Amino acid sequence: MNRLKNLIGIVQVWKNNKGQDLIEYALMAGFVAVAAGAIMPGVSENISQIFSKVASSMGSAASQGS
């Protein structure tokens, strides 16, 4: 019986896709930013600064969480 409960739990985890949309939108925003930087060279420096700020914010958040 316990094995059946574990199997049901695993199936429910695989069916859960609540955070999937957020990841897809973030990837799409990244692709648009890279394309804009390739097309408009003046924008690439600003995009680089934004990505650096995001990376440092995520790094500090990760260090606070652990």
Secondary structure, 3 states (H helix, E strand, C coil): CHHHHHHHHHHHHHHCCCCHHHHHHHHHHHHHHHHHHHHCHHHHHHHHHHHHHHHHHHHHHHHHHC
